[in-house]
């Protein structure tokens, strides 16, 4: 365990920005770390309203699986509240953040789970895009000093475990859950659907 901890901290210090780092790289990392996540709801919302109806199954699946994984992260944080780098302290921090448990990363988990769900879907290209975006977000949050590298690896492993655990239940109940979500959508937005502004 001590060897793993030493490796984690050494790798962190190799990636972490310093006061000598280029201001542009810190600004770019800040945008990626803080703002790329905000594009996810926009993407899912747009795909639901104007994308192929067959993709709605993946949207519901991705949201539910991600929610379950984040609940798992919260429980891990309660059982093992591993500190963030700035709480130790180690390295430099360029992004304001509460001193919540560091392992596993919620941002990393969200992107990893979304990428998995879309990878195993009729629109695999979105899975690739989300994986690339998630890798950039993982790098940026380590670079800015709010996560360790193994927080991101842990997020990936947690996501894979949750995906494998939940997939059998989804195969059995997923179609019904998606059907209920679509029924609610059609009732709430019947008028714009009838006007052809959004897909049925």
Secondary structure, DSSP 8 states (H G I E B T S, - for coil): -HHHHHHHHHHHHHHS--TTS-HHHHHHHHHHHHHTHHHHHHHHHHHHHHS-GGGHHHHHHHHHHHHHHHHHHHHHHHH-----HHHHT-S---S-------SS-HHHHHHHHHHHHHHTSS-HHHHHHHHHHHHHHHHHHHHTTS--HHHHHHHHHHHHHHHHHHHHHHHHHHHHHHHHHHHHHHHHTHHHHHTTSS--
